[in-house]
Amino acid sequence: MSRTWLKGLTLASLGLSPWVVFAAGFQIQEQNAASLGTAYSGTAAIARDASSAFYNSAALTWVPQRQYAQAFVLAHADVDFQIGQSLSNIGTPSDGAYQVNPGGTAPVPAFHYATRLDPRWVFGLSAAAPFGVKTEYAPTSAARYLATKSAFLTYMISPSLAYRLSEKWSLGFGADAGYVLAELNANIGVGDYATDGYQVNKASAWGLGWHVGMLYEYSPATRFGVNVRSRIPVAAQGKSVTHLGDTVREQDVFAQVDLPDTVLFSAVHQLTTKVLMLADVQWTQWSRFEALRLKFSSIYAPTGVEVTNVVETPEHFRNTVRTSIGTEYHYRDKWTLKTGAAYDPTPTRPGFRTVRIPDADRFWLSMGVMYRLSARAHVDVGYAHIFFRSIEVQDCGPVSATNGMPVTASYIEGAYQTKGDVLGIQISWDLL
């Protein structure tokens, strides 16, 4: 029986498992905590502190001199996966738990720094994790032949320059350097977990992209912002190690993963002296994920010839538009209260979801508070509850890139019900 099915399956979802992140697909919206309370609305136009630069580099022109912002967000997902049917690699029924929770808690740290170079030019630097996930199915669950551990994280460093063209117009631009780390594992067996083998897959790579932003002050009460981020192609490579009894086999694995490009439009409006209105519309080009093709390579010892195998997982992602609205209420001199709501549709399509990508439409409700510690420092605390739409999954694994036929008899079907919570804190201060 061929074991390439598992290599294909585990790396076919490189960067594509969504459950402990709360933007659609595998994107992480939570690059600061200052906007968490408003469901990340108005992010490209708010221009309040150094963390705004991640959502629009042109916002740097509003930084007074030097500023630093440190954010820490915790995202938790409670996932109820009811498995209706599960088959092993050879098509026999799988034993183990048929009700599992592959969710968990994940930290999302970020820091942002900005310094004014002269009256018109400002430099900024952000370090964040804009894409990532960690999910785990227990090695005794009925889902183990398609996935056990899935861990994926992108560390991104984004330097930016912003230039104030006039009192109303500002422009910003910069580079995005992302380092991808992934570990994707699963069991191998015939339905009895006591005799299972397992496979560990690890891969990493750098990818480069760019971003450009614009900020326009229509009036003292109203601002608009636009930010564009390019796709980041990542040619991931690493090792795939299979353990079957006393046999250990190692292969090289290669996978092309594109972090998608986005276009973000935001608006903020000072409705009254105490009430600020915010709104976001973000388009993400997920449609690049028609299929993910993976190449596995090893040297056949008796002949010294390189042996390769290529499999692919059909994705058929569709482009999405995330919308959000929020309000801020200036309660007192030191206190600002925040609320927000967002709708974030999934890029996945029914019929193409897998246990590694059981993504679903979601709806946010958020609240938060900002407290000014001093004239130079303030702290933000935010919380959001995420409602996910229930979905069903039928997953038969990857297919051969040569003939399109499934490369394993493993199969699973079931239903997901998910809810999530996000809690974040951020401190921002002006440096002398």
MORA-V687763 format. One record per residue. RES is the residue in one small letter. SS is DSSP state (helix for helix, strand for strand, loop for the rest). PHI is phi in whole degrees, 0 to 359 (999 if undefined). OMEGA is omega in whole degrees, 0 to 359 (999 if undefined). Layout:
# MORA-V687763
{{RES;SS;PHI;OMEGA} {RES;SS;PHI;OMEGA}}
This chain:
# MORA-V687763
{{m;loop;999;180} {s;loop;292;179} {r;loop;257;183} {t;helix;292;178} {w;helix;303;185} {l;helix;285;177} {k;helix;299;179} {g;helix;296;184} {l;helix;292;187} {t;helix;291;179} {l;helix;266;177} {a;helix;296;180} {s;loop;255;181} {l;loop;304;180} {g;loop;79;188} {l;loop;237;176} {s;loop;261;195} {p;loop;255;204} {w;loop;288;177} {v;loop;254;165} {v;loop;237;192} {f;loop;237;161} {a;loop;255;188} {a;loop;298;182} {g;loop;72;179} {f;loop;235;180} {q;strand;275;175} {i;loop;246;180} {q;loop;280;193} {e;loop;277;179} {q;loop;266;165} {n;loop;208;174} {a;loop;254;182} {a;loop;295;182} {s;loop;259;181} {l;helix;298;182} {g;helix;295;177} {t;helix;253;179} {a;loop;59;180} {y;loop;53;173} {s;loop;253;180} {g;loop;67;191} {t;loop;294;181} {a;loop;273;183} {a;loop;235;188} {i;loop;292;174} {a;loop;50;185} {r;loop;260;182} {d;loop;209;186} {a;helix;299;181} {s;helix;291;178} {s;helix;296;184} {a;helix;295;179} {f;helix;294;181} {y;loop;270;176} {n;loop;194;183} {s;helix;296;178} {a;helix;295;179} {a;helix;294;179} {l;helix;300;183} {t;helix;294;178} {w;helix;269;179} {v;loop;288;185} {p;loop;293;178} {q;loop;220;174} {r;strand;231;183} {q;strand;212;180} {y;strand;228;178} {a;strand;224;178} {q;strand;240;181} {a;strand;239;175} {f;strand;217;183} {v;strand;236;172} {l;strand;246;179} {a;strand;244;181} {h;strand;234;178} {a;strand;238;174} {d;strand;253;188} {v;strand;243;175} {d;strand;255;179} {f;strand;253;178} {q;strand;264;183} {i;strand;272;179} {g;strand;271;180} {q;strand;210;177} {s;strand;215;180} {l;strand;241;181} {s;loop;280;179} {n;loop;299;182} {i;loop;254;175} {g;loop;91;177} {t;loop;275;180} {p;strand;299;180} {s;loop;271;172} {d;loop;272;179} {g;loop;105;184} {a;strand;285;179} {y;loop;254;170} {q;strand;233;188} {v;strand;224;178} {n;loop;233;180} {p;loop;276;181} {g;loop;280;181} {g;strand;166;182} {t;strand;242;181} {a;strand;226;174} {p;strand;277;177} {v;strand;229;179} {p;strand;273;176} {a;strand;200;171} {f;strand;224;184} {h;strand;220;181} {y;strand;225;178} {a;strand;217;176} {t;strand;216;181} {r;strand;280;179} {l;loop;271;175} {d;loop;198;183} {p;loop;302;182} {r;loop;248;186} {w;strand;258;177} {v;strand;224;176} {f;strand;255;178} {g;strand;225;178} {l;strand;217;178} {s;strand;239;172} {a;strand;235;189} {a;strand;211;177} {a;strand;232;188} {p;strand;282;176} {f;strand;222;179} {g;strand;170;182} {v;strand;193;165} {k;strand;214;175} {t;strand;228;178} {e;strand;216;167} {y;loop;260;182} {a;loop;300;179} {p;loop;293;174} {t;loop;254;179} {s;strand;276;179} {a;loop;287;179} {a;loop;269;192} {r;loop;294;181} {y;loop;280;176} {l;loop;252;179} {a;loop;190;164} {t;loop;243;179} {k;strand;264;173} {s;strand;229;179} {a;strand;232;183} {f;strand;215;179} {l;strand;210;173} {t;strand;247;171} {y;strand;268;184} {m;strand;239;175} {i;strand;248;186} {s;strand;231;171} {p;strand;280;183} {s;strand;218;169} {l;strand;235;178} {a;strand;234;182} {y;strand;225;177} {r;strand;272;180} {l;loop;285;182} {s;loop;201;178} {e;loop;296;184} {k;loop;258;190} {w;strand;244;173} {s;strand;224;178} {l;strand;237;177} {g;strand;215;180} {f;strand;202;179} {g;strand;179;182} {a;strand;246;176} {d;strand;234;177} {a;strand;249;184} {g;strand;247;176} {y;strand;250;185} {v;strand;259;173} {l;strand;238;181} {a;strand;216;170} {e;strand;225;186} {l;strand;223;189} {n;strand;234;175} {a;strand;196;177} {n;strand;271;175} {i;strand;231;181} {g;loop;178;186} {v;loop;244;175} {g;loop;119;180} {d;loop;251;187} {y;helix;294;178} {a;helix;293;181} {t;helix;247;183} {d;loop;294;161} {g;strand;263;180} {y;strand;205;179} {q;strand;225;177} {v;strand;243;180} {n;strand;237;177} {k;strand;229;181} {a;strand;210;179} {s;strand;203;179} {a;strand;184;171} {w;strand;262;172} {g;strand;221;183} {l;strand;236;176} {g;strand;212;182} {w;strand;213;175} {h;strand;215;178} {v;strand;214;182} {g;strand;221;179} {m;strand;221;176} {l;strand;231;183} {y;strand;232;177} {e;strand;262;182} {y;strand;294;178} {s;strand;204;177} {p;loop;301;182} {a;loop;260;190} {t;strand;224;176} {r;strand;227;175} {f;strand;234;178} {g;strand;223;176} {v;strand;228;178} {n;strand;224;179} {v;strand;238;173} {r;strand;242;181} {s;loop;283;170} {r;loop;294;176} {i;strand;237;177} {p;strand;285;181} {v;strand;233;176} {a;strand;264;185} {a;strand;283;175} {q;strand;213;182} {g;strand;183;185} {k;strand;239;174} {s;strand;240;184} {v;strand;241;182} {t;strand;249;178} {h;strand;245;177} {l;strand;229;185} {g;loop;61;178} {d;loop;268;184} {t;strand;261;176} {v;strand;236;180} {r;strand;235;181} {e;strand;241;178} {q;strand;224;168} {d;strand;277;179} {v;strand;227;182} {f;strand;227;180} {a;strand;211;176} {q;strand;268;180} {v;strand;235;178} {d;strand;255;168} {l;strand;284;195} {p;loop;285;174} {d;loop;277;183} {t;strand;223;171} {v;strand;231;184} {l;strand;241;175} {f;strand;239;182} {s;strand;226;176} {a;strand;216;171} {v;strand;228;181} {h;strand;218;177} {q;strand;280;185} {l;loop;291;174} {t;loop;222;179} {t;loop;296;182} {k;loop;250;188} {v;strand;246;175} {l;strand;246;177} {m;strand;258;182} {l;strand;224;178} {a;strand;208;178} {d;strand;226;165} {v;strand;225;181} {q;strand;235;177} {w;strand;258;179} {t;strand;235;183} {q;loop;271;177} {w;helix;284;188} {s;helix;294;174} {r;helix;297;183} {f;loop;272;171} {e;loop;289;177} {a;strand;199;177} {l;strand;248;183} {r;strand;259;184} {l;strand;235;179} {k;strand;243;176} {f;strand;245;187} {s;strand;220;174} {s;strand;207;179} {i;strand;261;177} {y;strand;282;191} {a;loop;304;184} {p;loop;299;184} {t;loop;246;184} {g;loop;74;182} {v;strand;269;176} {e;strand;286;179} {v;strand;248;181} {t;strand;237;176} {n;strand;216;182} {v;strand;237;175} {v;strand;232;179} {e;strand;215;176} {t;strand;245;177} {p;strand;298;181} {e;loop;248;180} {h;loop;52;176} {f;loop;297;176} {r;loop;241;178} {n;loop;295;182} {t;strand;231;175} {v;strand;231;177} {r;strand;266;179} {t;strand;235;179} {s;strand;209;175} {i;strand;224;180} {g;strand;202;176} {t;strand;223;170} {e;strand;235;180} {y;strand;240;180} {h;strand;283;189} {y;loop;288;178} {r;loop;217;184} {d;loop;305;185} {k;loop;256;188} {w;strand;242;171} {t;strand;230;180} {l;strand;260;186} {k;strand;227;171} {t;strand;217;179} {g;strand;190;177} {a;strand;213;181} {a;strand;211;172} {y;strand;238;186} {d;strand;230;182} {p;loop;282;180} {t;loop;282;173} {p;loop;277;182} {t;loop;283;180} {r;loop;245;174} {p;loop;304;182} {g;loop;95;180} {f;loop;236;176} {r;loop;280;177} {t;strand;234;178} {v;loop;292;173} {r;loop;270;179} {i;strand;227;179} {p;loop;273;187} {d;loop;288;184} {a;loop;213;172} {d;loop;302;180} {r;strand;219;180} {f;strand;231;182} {w;strand;259;162} {l;strand;230;188} {s;strand;230;171} {m;strand;207;181} {g;strand;190;181} {v;strand;212;171} {m;strand;243;179} {y;strand;237;180} {r;strand;274;181} {l;loop;286;181} {s;loop;199;178} {a;loop;293;184} {r;loop;246;185} {a;strand;214;173} {h;strand;214;180} {v;strand;237;178} {d;strand;242;173} {v;strand;231;181} {g;strand;222;178} {y;strand;216;176} {a;strand;222;170} {h;strand;252;186} {i;strand;246;176} {f;strand;259;179} {f;strand;256;174} {r;loop;285;177} {s;loop;293;181} {i;strand;222;173} {e;strand;244;183} {v;strand;229;169} {q;strand;234;190} {d;strand;235;177} {c;loop;243;174} {g;loop;82;184} {p;loop;282;180} {v;strand;235;177} {s;strand;291;177} {a;loop;289;181} {t;loop;276;186} {n;loop;237;178} {g;loop;75;181} {m;loop;271;176} {p;strand;302;183} {v;loop;259;176} {t;loop;207;175} {a;loop;272;180} {s;loop;295;182} {y;strand;204;176} {i;strand;211;172} {e;strand;220;181} {g;strand;179;184} {a;strand;232;180} {y;strand;248;169} {q;strand;231;190} {t;strand;226;169} {k;strand;217;184} {g;strand;218;178} {d;strand;223;179} {v;strand;231;179} {l;strand;230;183} {g;strand;217;176} {i;strand;221;181} {q;strand;215;172} {i;strand;239;182} {s;strand;231;178} {w;strand;211;176} {d;strand;276;180} {l;strand;263;179} {l;loop;286;999}}
